[in-house]
């Protein structure tokens, strides 16, 4: 039973933080995708509500004209993916 409780505690320690992801989004994404992820400058695609796995893949590998953002990795990547997924379409 103790191991079960400890494993749940460990899982929450690695949970993505959407609030921290907003900081990353504001610094790295907002200028193209708009403050609410609805699209923006240079006709960039709306990304609000995109699932976290897709956000992580796009940030890591790029998509279309968007180049990979190598400066967004690890916890920052998890957090920004959670934030984008939380935005309303």
Buried (B, 14 or more C-beta within 10 A) or exposed (E): EEEEEEEEEEEEEEEBBBEBBBBBBEEBBBEBBBEBBBBBEEEBBBBBEBEBEBBBEBBEEEEEEBEEBEEBEEEBBBBBBBBBBBBEE
